[in-house]
Amino acid sequence: MTSQSTRAITNDVPPERVWPWILQMGIYRAGFYTHDRVERAMFRARDVEGKHSATRIHRELQDLKVGDQVPYDGGRAAVVQP
C-alpha cells in the first residue's frame, strides 16, 4: 500500500537554518519534532538522543541522499525523492 501526505508550516527563517533539522527527521534519527506525548504514543521515542525529538543538529545525520529511506513506525519508510 502506498500513501502520500503533505504537511506545511511557515517559518521566517532562512532555508539553510531549517534544512539541517529536516535532514535528520525520522525514527532512529532525530524524531519528528512533535509533542512528546504524541511521539511516545506513536513512535516510542526511538531517536538518536534517546528522547522524543532532538534538541540539536547531529552531524552524523546530515548525509541523506536520493533513494535513502527515512523510517517511520510499523516498518514503513519515506523514500527520499529528487
C-alpha atoms as an extended CHARMM CRD file, in Angstrom:
* protein
*
        82  EXT
         1         1  MET       CA              0.0000000000        0.0000000000        0.0000000000  PROA      1               0.0000000000
         2         2  THR       CA              1.3560000000        3.4190000000       -0.9510000000  PROA      2               0.0000000000
         3         3  SER       CA              0.4080000000        6.5650000000        0.8850000000  PROA      3               0.0000000000
         4         4  GLN       CA              1.3630000000       10.1610000000        0.4200000000  PROA      4               0.0000000000
         5         5  SER       CA              0.8140000000       13.1770000000        2.6080000000  PROA      5               0.0000000000
         6         6  THR       CA              1.8300000000       16.8010000000        2.6270000000  PROA      6               0.0000000000
         7         7  ARG       CA              2.3610000000       18.9660000000        5.6820000000  PROA      7               0.0000000000
         8         8  ALA       CA              3.3210000000       22.6240000000        5.6680000000  PROA      8               0.0000000000
         9         9  ILE       CA              4.2760000000       25.3820000000        8.0650000000  PROA      9               0.0000000000
        10        10  THR       CA              5.6460000000       28.8750000000        7.5560000000  PROA      10              0.0000000000
        11        11  ASN       CA              8.8680000000       29.9980000000        9.2560000000  PROA      11              0.0000000000
        12        12  ASP       CA             10.5830000000       33.3270000000        8.9770000000  PROA      12              0.0000000000
        13        13  VAL       CA             13.9750000000       31.5910000000        8.9390000000  PROA      13              0.0000000000
        14        14  PRO       CA             16.4310000000       31.1500000000        6.0590000000  PROA      14              0.0000000000
        15        15  PRO       CA             16.3230000000       27.6750000000        4.4330000000  PROA      15              0.0000000000
        16        16  GLU       CA             19.9580000000       26.9560000000        5.3330000000  PROA      16              0.0000000000
        17        17  ARG       CA             19.0000000000       27.1360000000        9.0290000000  PROA      17              0.0000000000
        18        18  VAL       CA             15.9240000000       24.8990000000        8.6610000000  PROA      18              0.0000000000
        19        19  TRP       CA             17.2520000000       22.2410000000        6.2550000000  PROA      19              0.0000000000
        20        20  PRO       CA             19.6430000000       20.5500000000        8.7400000000  PROA      20              0.0000000000
        21        21  TRP       CA             16.6920000000       19.8890000000       11.0750000000  PROA      21              0.0000000000
        22        22  ILE       CA             14.6270000000       18.3860000000        8.2420000000  PROA      22              0.0000000000
        23        23  LEU       CA             17.5040000000       16.1600000000        7.0840000000  PROA      23              0.0000000000
        24        24  GLN       CA             17.6970000000       14.4050000000       10.4220000000  PROA      24              0.0000000000
        25        25  MET       CA             13.9960000000       13.5980000000       10.9350000000  PROA      25              0.0000000000
        26        26  GLY       CA             12.7880000000       10.0190000000       11.4370000000  PROA      26              0.0000000000
        27        27  ILE       CA             12.7300000000        7.1040000000       13.8420000000  PROA      27              0.0000000000
        28        28  TYR       CA             16.2390000000        6.0360000000       14.8740000000  PROA      28              0.0000000000
        29        29  ARG       CA             17.2560000000        9.5240000000       13.7080000000  PROA      29              0.0000000000
        30        30  ALA       CA             16.1770000000       12.7760000000       15.4090000000  PROA      30              0.0000000000
        31        31  GLY       CA             12.4640000000       12.1410000000       15.8960000000  PROA      31              0.0000000000
        32        32  PHE       CA              9.6810000000       14.1990000000       14.3500000000  PROA      32              0.0000000000
        33        33  TYR       CA              9.7430000000       17.4100000000       16.4420000000  PROA      33              0.0000000000
        34        34  THR       CA              6.2030000000       16.9840000000       17.6390000000  PROA      34              0.0000000000
        35        35  HSD       CA              4.6950000000       16.9340000000       21.1260000000  PROA      35              0.0000000000
        36        36  ASP       CA              6.4460000000       14.4600000000       23.4160000000  PROA      36              0.0000000000
        37        37  ARG       CA              3.2370000000       12.6010000000       24.2880000000  PROA      37              0.0000000000
        38        38  VAL       CA              2.4710000000       12.1340000000       20.5810000000  PROA      38              0.0000000000
        39        39  GLU       CA              5.9470000000       10.7420000000       19.8900000000  PROA      39              0.0000000000
        40        40  ARG       CA              5.7420000000        8.4540000000       22.9260000000  PROA      40              0.0000000000
        41        41  ALA       CA              2.3890000000        7.0970000000       21.7860000000  PROA      41              0.0000000000
        42        42  MET       CA              3.1740000000        6.7570000000       18.0820000000  PROA      42              0.0000000000
        43        43  PHE       CA              6.9140000000        6.2560000000       17.7720000000  PROA      43              0.0000000000
        44        44  ARG       CA              8.0790000000        5.0620000000       21.2010000000  PROA      44              0.0000000000
        45        45  ALA       CA             10.8780000000        7.6550000000       21.3090000000  PROA      45              0.0000000000
        46        46  ARG       CA             13.4800000000        5.7450000000       19.3370000000  PROA      46              0.0000000000
        47        47  ASP       CA             15.8040000000        8.5560000000       18.3460000000  PROA      47              0.0000000000
        48        48  VAL       CA             19.4580000000        9.4920000000       18.4640000000  PROA      48              0.0000000000
        49        49  GLU       CA             19.2210000000       11.3290000000       21.8140000000  PROA      49              0.0000000000
        50        50  GLY       CA             17.0610000000        8.6800000000       23.4880000000  PROA      50              0.0000000000
        51        51  LYS       CA             14.3170000000       11.2600000000       23.9440000000  PROA      51              0.0000000000
        52        52  HSD       CA             11.3950000000       12.1920000000       21.7130000000  PROA      52              0.0000000000
        53        53  SER       CA             12.9180000000       14.8080000000       19.4250000000  PROA      53              0.0000000000
        54        54  ALA       CA             16.4690000000       16.0110000000       19.0030000000  PROA      54              0.0000000000
        55        55  THR       CA             17.4180000000       19.3000000000       20.6020000000  PROA      55              0.0000000000
        56        56  ARG       CA             20.4170000000       20.0000000000       18.3740000000  PROA      56              0.0000000000
        57        57  ILE       CA             21.8070000000       19.3370000000       14.9050000000  PROA      57              0.0000000000
        58        58  HSD       CA             23.5850000000       15.9710000000       14.6800000000  PROA      58              0.0000000000
        59        59  ARG       CA             26.3210000000       15.9790000000       12.0460000000  PROA      59              0.0000000000
        60        60  GLU       CA             26.1240000000       12.1920000000       11.6440000000  PROA      60              0.0000000000
        61        61  LEU       CA             22.5180000000       12.5640000000       10.4150000000  PROA      61              0.0000000000
        62        62  GLN       CA             23.1900000000       15.1970000000        7.7570000000  PROA      62              0.0000000000
        63        63  ASP       CA             24.1190000000       12.8460000000        4.8840000000  PROA      63              0.0000000000
        64        64  LEU       CA             20.7700000000       11.9770000000        3.3010000000  PROA      64              0.0000000000
        65        65  LYS       CA             20.7220000000       11.0310000000       -0.3850000000  PROA      65              0.0000000000
        66        66  VAL       CA             18.1020000000       10.3420000000       -3.0540000000  PROA      66              0.0000000000
        67        67  GLY       CA             16.8830000000        6.7850000000       -2.5610000000  PROA      67              0.0000000000
        68        68  ASP       CA             17.6240000000        6.6900000000        1.1770000000  PROA      68              0.0000000000
        69        69  GLN       CA             14.7620000000        5.6500000000        3.4150000000  PROA      69              0.0000000000
        70        70  VAL       CA             13.5390000000        7.6930000000        6.3770000000  PROA      70              0.0000000000
        71        71  PRO       CA             11.9930000000        5.1960000000        8.8040000000  PROA      71              0.0000000000
        72        72  TYR       CA              8.5400000000        5.6110000000       10.3120000000  PROA      72              0.0000000000
        73        73  ASP       CA              6.7580000000        3.2620000000       12.6940000000  PROA      73              0.0000000000
        74        74  GLY       CA              5.3980000000       -0.1230000000       11.6840000000  PROA      74              0.0000000000
        75        75  GLY       CA              8.1880000000       -0.8540000000        9.2100000000  PROA      75              0.0000000000
        76        76  ARG       CA              7.1200000000        1.9540000000        6.8860000000  PROA      76              0.0000000000
        77        77  ALA       CA              9.5700000000        4.4420000000        5.4490000000  PROA      77              0.0000000000
        78        78  ALA       CA              9.5730000000        7.5140000000        3.2350000000  PROA      78              0.0000000000
        79        79  VAL       CA             11.9810000000        7.3200000000        0.3080000000  PROA      79              0.0000000000
        80        80  VAL       CA             13.9980000000       10.4580000000       -0.4410000000  PROA      80              0.0000000000
        81        81  GLN       CA             12.9940000000       11.7660000000       -3.8540000000  PROA      81              0.0000000000
        82        82  PRO       CA             14.9660000000       14.0620000000       -6.1930000000  PROA      82              0.0000000000
